[in-house]
């Protein structure tokens, strides 16, 4: 499996915060994959973070369930940052609520929403890489 992480780079904003973006030489298929993995959200740090994590996990042979079990931050503050980064992310939580029923608390519902997005991003990235490699 090729090192597709080379098409992602970490840059720094004027305020010192870091963010991930694509390199200028990223091929069209990779750009299309990143766009699809944003699920109609505007480009944002969380989507790029999840995409970057998925690319790395797939390169290391990590399976989807392991990625969603271990790749998601555990702190409530991270869960709230993820949710507040785009109110459209509430749809992931709504889908989880429909699928699994009411959780024990709000943080669990947000976590389930994150699990849904992480899994969907993993699938998009894995499919694009497999297609690129002719699998």
N, CA, C and O of each residue as an XYZ file, in Angstrom:
540
protein
N       0.852     -1.177      0.000
C       0.000      0.000      0.000
C       0.896      1.238      0.000
O       1.837      1.333      0.788
N       0.602      2.163     -0.872
C       1.393      3.382     -0.992
C       1.205      4.297      0.207
O       0.264      4.146      0.986
N       2.116      5.243      0.337
C       2.067      6.214      1.427
C       1.232      7.414      0.999
O       1.772      8.436      0.574
N      -0.076      7.287      1.111
C      -0.971      8.359      0.677
C      -0.981      9.529      1.645
O      -1.492     10.600      1.317
N      -0.425      9.340      2.831
C      -0.324     10.442      3.789
C       0.556     11.567      3.249
O       0.504     12.692      3.748
N       1.360     11.268      2.238
C       2.222     12.302      1.656
C       1.410     13.410      0.997
O       1.937     14.487      0.722
N       0.127     13.150      0.741
C      -0.733     14.170      0.122
C      -1.423     15.057      1.158
O      -2.241     15.910      0.810
N      -1.091     14.852      2.417
C      -1.628     15.676      3.499
C      -0.461     16.347      4.210
O       0.608     15.758      4.372
N      -0.680     17.570      4.626
C       0.373     18.270      5.345
C      -0.211     19.077      6.497
O      -1.359     19.517      6.447
N       0.589     19.261      7.522
C       0.188     20.066      8.666
C       0.794     21.452      8.481
O       1.989     21.600      8.226
N      -0.052     22.449      8.615
C       0.388     23.838      8.519
C       0.017     24.551      9.812
O      -0.696     24.010     10.657
N       0.513     25.766      9.947
C       0.240     26.534     11.148
C      -0.418     27.866     10.786
O       0.014     28.568      9.872
N      -1.470     28.186     11.526
C      -2.146     29.466     11.346
C      -1.368     30.570     12.062
O      -0.449     30.300     12.836
N      -1.747     31.789     11.793
C      -1.090     32.931     12.436
C      -1.218     32.880     13.957
O      -0.333     33.351     14.671
N      -2.321     32.307     14.455
C      -2.507     32.236     15.910
C      -1.753     31.063     16.545
O      -1.827     30.857     17.757
N      -1.034     30.301     15.729
C      -0.232     29.195     16.232
C      -0.907     27.841     16.197
O      -0.245     26.824     16.403
N      -2.216     27.795     15.940
C      -2.900     26.502     15.872
C      -2.507     25.787     14.584
O      -2.233     26.409     13.557
N      -2.490     24.480     14.673
C      -2.132     23.668     13.517
C      -3.383     23.123     12.849
O      -4.413     22.919     13.490
N      -3.271     22.894     11.550
C      -4.366     22.299     10.798
C      -3.784     21.441      9.690
O      -2.647     21.641      9.263
N      -4.570     20.489      9.233
C      -4.161     19.593      8.157
C      -4.876     20.002      6.882
O      -6.052     20.363      6.904
N      -4.163     19.942      5.783
C      -4.721     20.237      4.476
C      -4.034     19.364      3.434
O      -3.081     18.649      3.743
N      -4.514     19.425      2.220
C      -3.884     18.664      1.149
C      -2.672     19.412      0.598
O      -2.598     20.640      0.647
N      -1.743     18.650      0.083
C      -0.596     19.249     -0.592
C      -1.035     19.700     -1.987
O      -2.046     19.234     -2.512
N      -0.270     20.600     -2.568
C      -0.591     21.105     -3.906
C      -0.508     20.010     -4.964
O      -1.181     20.090     -5.992
N       0.308     18.992     -4.721
C       0.477     17.939     -5.724
C      -0.437     16.725     -5.509
O      -0.245     15.687     -6.142
N      -1.423     16.853     -4.625
C      -2.358     15.738     -4.411
C      -3.098     15.451     -5.712
O      -3.615     16.372     -6.344
N      -3.156     14.186     -6.119
C      -3.832     13.852     -7.373
C      -5.355     14.069     -7.279
O      -5.927     14.170     -6.193
N      -5.963     14.133     -8.429
C      -7.393     14.415     -8.502
C      -8.227     13.393     -7.743
O      -9.189     13.769     -7.072
N      -7.884     12.102     -7.831
C      -8.661     11.076     -7.123
C      -8.611     11.296     -5.610
O      -9.594     11.062     -4.908
N      -7.441     11.754     -5.111
C      -7.290     12.004     -3.682
C      -8.125     13.217     -3.277
O      -8.776     13.201     -2.233
N      -8.109     14.259     -4.092
C      -8.918     15.449     -3.834
C     -10.410     15.094     -3.816
O     -11.160     15.562     -2.960
N     -10.822     14.263     -4.771
C     -12.217     13.822     -4.813
C     -12.581     13.039     -3.550
O     -13.666     13.208     -2.995
N     -11.662     12.182     -3.103
C     -11.891     11.390     -1.897
C     -12.046     12.294     -0.676
O     -12.942     12.086      0.143
N     -11.180     13.293     -0.555
C     -11.251     14.215      0.580
C     -12.569     14.988      0.547
O     -13.207     15.185      1.581
N     -12.965     15.419     -0.639
C     -14.239     16.139     -0.768
C     -15.404     15.233     -0.350
O     -16.281     15.653      0.405
N     -15.408     13.999     -0.841
C     -16.483     13.065     -0.497
C     -16.504     12.778      1.003
O     -17.577     12.661      1.596
N     -15.335     12.665      1.614
C     -15.243     12.340      3.035
C     -15.634     13.509      3.943
O     -15.701     13.352      5.162
N     -15.889     14.667      3.357
C     -16.415     15.803      4.134
C     -17.944     15.748      4.230
O     -18.536     16.498      5.005
N     -18.584     14.879      3.460
C     -20.038     14.684      3.508
C     -20.804     16.002      3.440
O     -21.667     16.278      4.273
N     -20.478     16.800      2.446
C     -21.144     18.081      2.183
C     -20.912     19.136      3.253
O     -21.548     20.189      3.222
N     -20.019     18.879      4.192
C     -19.636     19.916      5.145
C     -18.587     20.804      4.473
O     -17.853     20.352      3.595
N     -18.526     22.031      4.880
C     -17.451     22.903      4.414
C     -16.135     22.316      4.926
O     -16.118     21.628      5.946
N     -15.029     22.585      4.219
C     -13.741     22.093      4.735
C     -13.553     22.547      6.185
O     -13.784     23.709      6.519
N     -13.134     21.619      7.032
C     -12.969     21.945      8.440
C     -11.904     21.050      9.062
O     -11.585     19.975      8.551
N     -11.372     21.523     10.166
C     -10.258     20.825     10.813
C     -10.611     19.414     11.233
O      -9.792     18.506     11.086
N     -11.814     19.208     11.755
C     -12.188     17.870     12.211
C     -12.249     16.880     11.060
O     -11.766     15.755     11.184
N     -12.837     17.287      9.944
C     -12.912     16.369      8.801
C     -11.514     15.990      8.324
O     -11.232     14.819      8.071
N     -10.645     16.986      8.205
C      -9.275     16.689      7.777
C      -8.557     15.804      8.788
O      -7.785     14.924      8.405
N      -8.803     16.027     10.064
C      -8.179     15.195     11.095
C      -8.624     13.748     10.952
O      -7.802     12.833     11.005
N      -9.917     13.541     10.772
C     -10.443     12.181     10.647
C      -9.919     11.519      9.372
O      -9.541     10.348      9.386
N      -9.899     12.271      8.276
C      -9.376     11.737      7.014
C      -7.917     11.341      7.176
O      -7.515     10.249      6.776
N      -7.127     12.231      7.763
C      -5.699     11.951      7.973
C      -5.514     10.718      8.851
O      -4.673      9.865      8.565
N      -6.299     10.627      9.919
C      -6.218      9.462     10.803
C      -6.598      8.186     10.056
O      -5.970      7.146     10.248
N      -7.619      8.260      9.209
C      -8.053      7.082      8.445
C      -6.981      6.651      7.452
O      -6.704      5.459      7.317
N      -6.376      7.610      6.757
C      -5.305      7.278      5.809
C      -4.175      6.553      6.537
O      -3.673      5.535      6.060
N      -3.780      7.083      7.696
C      -2.715      6.446      8.466
C      -3.099      5.073      8.976
O      -2.297      4.140      8.921
N      -4.316      4.941      9.470
C      -4.778      3.661      9.995
C      -4.832      2.598      8.903
O      -4.422      1.457      9.119
N      -5.333      2.972      7.742
C      -5.430      2.020      6.632
C      -4.040      1.589      6.187
O      -3.820      0.416      5.884
N      -3.105      2.528      6.148
C      -1.728      2.192      5.773
C      -1.108      1.206      6.755
O      -0.266      0.390      6.379
N      -1.530      1.284      8.022
C      -1.017      0.384      9.056
C      -1.818     -0.917      9.148
O      -1.504     -1.776      9.971
N      -2.841     -1.067      8.318
C      -3.636     -2.290      8.318
C      -4.701     -2.347      9.391
O      -5.216     -3.423      9.694
N      -5.040     -1.209      9.971
C      -6.066     -1.158     11.014
C      -7.437     -1.338     10.371
O      -7.757     -0.673      9.386
N      -8.229     -2.220     10.919
C      -9.570     -2.462     10.396
C     -10.540     -1.400     10.897
O     -10.262     -0.701     11.871
N     -11.676     -1.287     10.226
C     -12.670     -0.245     10.515
C     -13.103     -0.221     11.979
O     -13.091      0.833     12.614
N     -13.483     -1.378     12.513
C     -13.973     -1.418     13.891
C     -12.900     -0.992     14.892
O     -13.194     -0.318     15.879
N     -11.664     -1.389     14.630
C     -10.574     -0.963     15.509
C     -10.339      0.537     15.388
O     -10.023      1.203     16.374
N     -10.496      1.064     14.181
C     -10.333      2.501     13.968
C     -11.381      3.295     14.740
O     -11.059      4.292     15.388
N     -12.628      2.853     14.670
C     -13.682      3.584     15.381
C     -13.624      3.335     16.887
O     -14.094      4.165     17.665
N     -13.057      2.208     17.307
C     -12.944      1.920     18.738
C     -11.802      2.687     19.394
O     -11.913      3.097     20.550
N     -10.711      2.881     18.670
C      -9.516      3.455     19.301
C      -9.112      4.814     18.742
O      -8.293      5.502     19.352
N      -9.656      5.216     17.611
C      -9.212      6.457     16.971
C      -9.925      7.709     17.428
O      -9.529      8.814     17.055
N     -10.957      7.564     18.218
C     -11.781      8.705     18.613
C     -11.317      9.228     19.967
O     -11.088      8.446     20.890
N     -11.178     10.538     20.088
C     -10.792     11.107     21.379
C     -11.781     10.704     22.477
O     -12.967     10.502     22.215
N     -11.283     10.592     23.689
C     -12.119     10.114     24.789
C     -12.684     11.234     25.661
O     -13.593     10.991     26.455
N     -12.176     12.430     25.531
C     -12.596     13.511     26.425
C     -13.857     14.210     25.932
O     -14.016     14.468     24.739
N     -14.741     14.506     26.865
C     -15.984     15.205     26.541
C     -15.710     16.529     25.838
O     -16.451     16.909     24.931
N     -14.670     17.230     26.238
C     -14.354     18.516     25.587
C     -14.080     18.320     24.102
O     -14.470     19.158     23.289
N     -13.414     17.222     23.733
C     -13.186     16.926     22.305
C     -14.501     16.607     21.607
O     -14.717     17.027     20.470
N     -15.373     15.872     22.274
C     -16.667     15.526     21.690
C     -17.467     16.796     21.404
O     -18.080     16.928     20.344
N     -17.457     17.720     22.353
C     -18.194     18.977     22.170
C     -17.564     19.844     21.081
O     -18.278     20.510     20.331
N     -16.245     19.841     20.990
C     -15.581     20.587     19.909
C     -15.952     20.006     18.554
O     -16.214     20.744     17.604
N     -15.975     18.672     18.469
C     -16.364     18.026     17.215
C     -17.777     18.457     16.823
O     -18.012     18.868     15.687
N     -18.711     18.363     17.761
C     -20.104     18.700     17.470
C     -20.256     20.171     17.101
O     -20.972     20.506     16.157
N     -19.595     21.035     17.833
C     -19.756     22.472     17.583
C     -19.001     22.949     16.352
O     -19.215     24.074     15.901
N     -18.124     22.120     15.801
C     -17.378     22.529     14.612
C     -18.279     22.670     13.391
O     -17.944     23.388     12.448
N     -19.407     21.997     13.405
C     -20.403     22.125     12.339
C     -21.720     21.578     12.879
O     -21.815     20.404     13.240
N     -22.706     22.416     12.930
C     -23.994     21.955     13.442
C     -24.595     20.857     12.575
O     -25.491     20.139     13.019
N     -24.117     20.721     11.356
C     -24.557     19.621     10.498
C     -24.161     18.265     11.072
O     -24.730     17.238     10.700
N     -23.188     18.263     11.976
C     -22.769     17.005     12.590
C     -23.849     16.418     13.495
O     -23.787     15.241     13.851
N     -24.832     17.226     13.867
C     -25.929     16.689     14.671
C     -26.644     15.577     13.917
O     -27.248     14.702     14.539
N     -26.586     15.595     12.583
C     -27.220     14.540     11.794
C     -26.586     13.177     12.085
O     -27.283     12.162     12.096
N     -25.277     13.147     12.319
C     -24.628     11.882     12.696
C     -25.177     11.386     14.024
O     -25.397     10.187     14.199
N     -25.399     12.304     14.961
C     -25.969     11.941     16.268
C     -27.417     11.478     16.117
O     -27.836     10.514     16.758
N     -28.174     12.165     15.270
C     -29.562     11.766     15.026
C     -29.633     10.361     14.441
O     -30.477      9.558     14.838
N     -28.747     10.069     13.501
C     -28.710      8.732     12.900
C     -28.381      7.669     13.950
O     -28.976      6.591     13.968
N     -27.419      7.993     14.828
C     -27.054      7.048     15.889
C     -28.213      6.839     16.851
O     -28.451      5.722     17.310
N     -28.928      7.904     17.153
C     -30.085      7.813     18.042
C     -31.153      6.901     17.436
O     -31.742      6.072     18.129
N     -31.389      7.065     16.149
C     -32.355      6.209     15.446
C     -31.922      4.752     15.450
O     -32.734      3.847     15.641
N     -30.630      4.539     15.236
C     -30.119      3.177     15.118
C     -30.014      2.466     16.462
O     -30.343      1.285     16.567
N     -29.557      3.183     17.495
C     -29.252      2.523     18.766
C     -30.203      2.859     19.903
O     -30.141      2.228     20.958
N     -31.077      3.835     19.715
C     -31.960      4.244     20.801
C     -31.291      5.264     21.699
O     -30.189      5.736     21.419
N     -31.964      5.592     22.763
C     -31.478      6.642     23.662
C     -30.292      6.145     24.491
O     -30.367      5.090     25.121
N     -29.200      6.909     24.486
C     -28.045      6.533     25.315
C     -28.259      6.965     26.763
O     -29.269      7.584     27.097
N     -27.311      6.637     27.601
C     -27.431      6.984     29.021
C     -27.227      8.467     29.277
O     -27.717      8.994     30.275
N     -26.503      9.154     28.382
C     -26.285     10.588     28.571
C     -25.965     11.262     27.239
O     -25.761     10.592     26.226
N     -25.923     12.573     27.252
C     -25.703     13.355     26.031
C     -24.326     13.099     25.435
O     -24.183     12.998     24.217
N     -23.309     12.995     26.292
C     -21.965     12.748     25.771
C     -21.907     11.437     24.999
O     -21.227     11.350     23.977
N     -22.608     10.427     25.476
C     -22.630      9.143     24.773
C     -23.269      9.301     23.396
O     -22.806      8.697     22.429
N     -24.318     10.099     23.297
C     -24.949     10.337     22.003
C     -23.975     11.025     21.052
O     -23.891     10.662     19.878
N     -23.245     12.011     21.550
C     -22.262     12.699     20.712
C     -21.167     11.719     20.293
O     -20.741     11.723     19.138
N     -20.717     10.895     21.209
C     -19.702      9.886     20.891
C     -20.202      8.950     19.804
O     -19.463      8.631     18.872
N     -21.444      8.508     19.913
C     -22.013      7.643     18.875
C     -22.026      8.351     17.524
O     -21.765      7.730     16.494
N     -22.331      9.654     17.523
C     -22.277     10.424     16.287
C     -20.874     10.453     15.716
O     -20.689     10.341     14.504
N     -19.887     10.602     16.582
C     -18.494     10.591     16.132
C     -18.130      9.228     15.547
O     -17.471      9.144     14.511
N     -18.561      8.171     16.216
C     -18.292      6.818     15.717
C     -18.877      6.662     14.315
O     -18.248      6.079     13.431
N     -20.079      7.184     14.123
C     -20.711      7.091     12.801
C     -19.875      7.827     11.753
O     -19.607      7.283     10.682
N     -19.460      9.065     12.056
C     -18.672      9.806     11.068
C     -17.317      9.145     10.824
O     -16.898      8.994      9.677
N     -16.638      8.757     11.886
C     -15.331      8.114     11.715
C     -15.458      6.868     10.831
O     -14.631      6.642      9.947
N     -16.490      6.069     11.073
C     -16.682      4.865     10.262
C     -16.968      5.181      8.808
O     -16.450      4.523      7.905
N     -17.795      6.188      8.586
C     -18.124      6.564      7.210
C     -16.899      7.120      6.488
O     -16.685      6.821      5.313
N     -16.102      7.919      7.176
C     -14.874      8.450      6.573
C     -13.924      7.306      6.253
O     -13.347      7.259      5.167
N     -13.763      6.389      7.189
C     -12.903      5.230      6.957
C     -13.329      4.499      5.679
O     -12.492      4.148      4.848
N     -14.628      4.278      5.535
C     -15.135      3.563      4.356
C     -14.818      4.318      3.066
O     -14.393      3.709      2.084
N     -15.017      5.622      3.058
C     -14.742      6.425      1.860
C     -13.257      6.348      1.507
O     -12.897      6.136      0.349
N     -12.405      6.521      2.509
C     -10.953      6.496      2.274
C     -10.521      5.115      1.805
O      -9.767      4.993      0.839
N     -10.987      4.089      2.471
C     -10.609      2.710      2.107
C     -11.059      2.379      0.686
O     -10.296      1.799     -0.086
N     -12.283      2.740      0.341
C     -12.791      2.475     -1.009
C     -11.964      3.198     -2.064
O     -11.645      2.621     -3.104
N     -11.614      4.457     -1.806
C     -10.830      5.234     -2.772
C      -9.438      4.640     -2.948
O      -8.937      4.549     -4.069
N      -8.817      4.239     -1.853
C      -7.484      3.644     -1.933
C      -7.554      2.309     -2.661
O      -6.714      2.027     -3.516
N      -8.541      1.485     -2.334
C      -8.690      0.197     -3.018
C      -8.904      0.380     -4.511
O      -8.337     -0.353     -5.321
N      -9.720      1.354     -4.870
C      -9.964      1.623     -6.284
C      -8.685      2.090     -6.969
O      -8.390      1.682     -8.092
N      -7.935      2.939     -6.294
C      -6.680      3.438     -6.856
C      -5.675      2.303     -7.069
O      -4.913      2.307     -8.036
N      -5.688      1.341     -6.160
C      -4.751      0.235     -6.235
C      -5.289     -0.959     -7.012
O      -4.630     -1.993     -7.121
N      -6.492     -0.803     -7.549
C      -7.084     -1.850     -8.382
C      -7.543     -3.067     -7.622
O      -7.573     -4.168     -8.172
N      -7.900     -2.889     -6.367
C      -8.369     -4.022     -5.561
C      -9.853     -4.167     -5.638
O     -10.417     -5.070     -5.020
